[in-house]
Amino acid sequence: MSDDEPVRIRAAGGVVWRPGETGVEVCLVHRPRYGDWSLPKGKLDAGEHPLVAAVREVAEETDVRAVPQVRLPTVRYRSEGRAKAVDWWSMRAVGSGGFQPGTEVDDVAWLPVDAAARRVSYPHDAEVIGAFAALPPVTATVLLVRHAHAGKRGTWTGPDTGRPLDAEGWAQARALIPLVALVRPVRLLSASARRCVQTLDPAAARLDLPIEVCGDLDEPRPGQQADECVLAAAARLAALAAAGDPVAVCSQGKVIPGALERLTGGPGDFTTAKGGGWLLAFAGDHLLPPDRL
């Protein structure tokens, strides 16, 4: 199908992996309706973020709880005469509720990567597995978000660091809850501006985690060089990745693009909408291509 053809069906799924006796194993599902072996995936619910849908569908089809790591190539094809696009992520399995056969999926197989690529029934699934196999081992994940909407700077009469979220911003902050929860963070860090802390407040309440205020994530103060803040933010993100624990971080629009450019080692379009963010996957001290959420 043409890339210009409007997508009528949106779906998402994952290449779910775990360490095995001889190396990495990938999870496949058998669907009795089609008599095929495929990667776990499913359609998005109305208004659902593709990454949230991918993790949900993996859990529903395999009973595996998984943490997303790296975006893989999107696959486009025709399904029942309609254009379909499937977004894929690599995911690390972190637990299982115990698979029970059902009418949608009646069997699950964990296979070495090469065997999984041979077992799947469709070439596009094999291509996605191949993209996963080409990745370096991921050692850390960081969810990086820009603070949510906080009205207009010109209408706030107090110090800018005290400017709070407005109604739109609080809605954006609540919408971030499922995305933050996906990475299973052990820490939440925020720039010191009130609007940054508030952006993580709903997720902090849901996850029962404190918010650590970190000046290294702040925008430049009057008289401070922007490069100084960018370097500090990049160093903080690198240090968090080196620790190896999953974390969620809220920073600011004048810091995030420069910090990501420094971490990736080159220019890129890292502008970030308010309430938007990035899934960052690190392989040691190397940041893989950031995934815009």
N, C-alpha and C positions, 0 to 999 in steps of 0.2 A: 504494500500500500504506500501511497505518497505521503511524505512528511507534511505536506500542506493540507491533507484531508482532515477535516474536523474530527476530533476524537469523540466518539459516542459512549464508549465504555471506559471508565477509569478503574484500574486495579493496582494492587501493590502486594509485594511479598518479599521473601528473604531467602538468601543462601545461609542457612543456619548450620553452624559448625561446632564441633567439640573435639578435644584431643582424644585420639584413639591409641591403641597399642602400637600401631605402626605409622602413626601420623594423624593428620587432620581427617575427620570424618564429616560428611555432609548429609543432611536430612532430606529424604525424598518421601513423597506421599503417593499412594496408589488410589486412584479414583475409580470405583466400580462403574459409575455411570458411563465413563469414557473408556475404561479398560486400559488406562495409561499410567505411567510413572512421571511425575512432574515435581517441580519445586513448589512448596506451599505458597499460596497466594489467594487473593479474593478481591471482590469489588469494594470500593469505598462506600461507606454510609454517607448520607447527605451531609455536606458541610465538614466532613472528616478530613483531617490532614493525612496525606498519603503515608507519611512515616508512622503515624499512629495506627492507620489501617494495616500497614505491613506487619507490625508487631502483633496486633490483635488477630489477624488472620493466621499467622504462624501459631499462635496459642490455641486458636479454635480448631485448626486442622491437625495439629501434632501434640497438643498438650505440653508443649515446650515453652518455657519462659525464656525470652532472648533479649539481649541488649544490642541495639543497632550500632554499627561502627562506620562503614564506608558505603557511600552511594555507588551502585553499579549501573551499567548502561540500561537505559529505559528501552523496552522492547515494544515495537508497534506491529500489529498484524490485524487481520480481519477475523472477527468471531461472529458467526451467524449472520454474515453479510454486513456487519457494522465495524467501523474502525475502533480498535481497542489499543490502549496503551497501558503497559504494566511497569511501574516503578519498582526497582529492586535495591535492596541493601544487604550487605553482609551483616550477619548477626552472630554474636557469641551466645551459645546456650548456657544458661545459668541455673536451670532447674526444670523439673518436669513433674506434672501432676499424675502421670501414668496414663498412657494412651489407651483408649477404648475404641474398638472399631465401630464405625457408623455408616450411614447411607452415603455420606459425602466422601469420606476417606475411610477405607477399610484396612489399610496396612501402612506402616511406616518403616522405612529402611534407613539405617546409618551406614554409609559406604565411603571408602576412600575416594578422594576427589576424582581420580581418573575413572574409577569404576562408576561413580555417580554420573559422570559425563556420558559414559556409554549406556547407562541404564535408562536415562530420561528418554521420553518418546518424541520429543520435539527438538529440532536443531537450535531454536532460539534459547531453550533452557540450557543446552550444552554450551552455548556461547556465553551465557551469564555465568555458568560455573567456571568457564575458562577465564573470564575477567576476574572472578574471585581468586582463582589459583595464581594469577599474576601479581596479586597484592603482597607486599611484605607483611610480616606478622605485626598486628596492631598491639601496641603496648599500653595505650591510654586513650580515653575519649573525654572531650570537654565540650559541653554545650555552652556556647557564647551567645548572649542576647544583648540587644540594645534596649535601653529603657523604653517603656511604653509612653504613649502620648501624655503630655503634661501641659496642655494649653500653649499660649503664646508667651514668649519671654517678655514682650513689651507690656503685657497686661498684668504682670506679677510685680508687686512693689517691694517685696522683701529681697533678701540675698538669693541669687539664682540657685545656690545649692539647696535652698529650702523649698523650691518650687515643687508642688505635689502633683500627682497624677490627677487628671480630670476623669469625667465619666467614661469617655472613650478609652482612656489609658487603663482604668480598672478593668474594663471588659477585655482589653488585650492581655492584661496580667493574668486574669482568670483563664483565658484561652491558652496560656503558656503552661498551665498545670500539667496536662497529659504529656507534652513534649519534654518538660523537665523530668517528669517521672520516668520516662522511657530509658534514660541513661542510668537510672538508679544511683543518683549522686550520693556521695558520703559527705560532701561539703557544698555549701552555697556561699559564693563570694560576690560582693557588690562594691561598685564605686561608692564614694561617700555621699554623693548627691541624694537627696531625699527620694527623688523620683526613681532612682536606680534601686534603692532598697525596697521601695514599695512595689516595684515590678516583680520582685521575687517573693513578696509577702504571701500571696495566695499559695504558691508552691511550697513555701516553707511551712505553712500551716498544715497543708495536706501531708507532707512528708515528715513532719515533726522534726525539722532541722533548724538550727540557728542560722542567721545570716551574718557572715563575717564581713565587716566593712574594711575595704582595702584601698588605701590612697593610691597605690600603683596603677589602679584602673581608672583614675580620674582624668577628665579633660584639663587642659592647661589653665592655671590660674592667671589673673592679670600679671603681665610681666614675665611669665614663664614661657620658655620655648616649647613649641609643639613637639619637636623631635624628642625632647626629654621625656615627655609623657608617653609617646609612642614606644620608646625604648623600654621604659619601665613596665608598660603593659605587656609588651612582647616577652620580656624577661619573666614576668609573673606567670604568664600562660605556659611558657616553656618549663618553669619550675613545677607547676602543677602537673604537667604531663610527665615530667621526670619522676614524680612521686608515684605515678601509676594508678592512682585512685580516680574513679569517675567523679567529675565535679561539674557544677553549673555556675556560670559567671555572668554578671550583668555589668556592662560598661556603657560607654557613651560614643556618640556618632563621630566626634573628632578624634577618637582614639582607635576605634576598631579597624578601619581600613588600613591605616599605617602599620598597626601591629600585625595584621595578617600578611601584608606585603613583606614585612621583615621576616616573618616566620616561614613564608613560602619561598623567600629568596628572589622574588620578582614582582613586577607590577601585575595588577589584576583589578577587576571590578568588584571591590569589596564594600561598596556602599550598602548600608543596611537600613531598612525602614524601621521606624519606631515600633517596638514590639516584635520585630523580626530577629533573626539570628542565624547561627551557623552550627552545624555539627562538625567538630574537629576531631580527626583521628590521627594519632601520632604513632610512628614506627621508630621507637627510640627518640632521638632528638629531631627527627624529620617529620614535618607536618605534611600529610597527604592532602590532595586538593580539597579545600573546604567545601562543605555541602551546605548550600543556602537553603534554609528552611522556610 
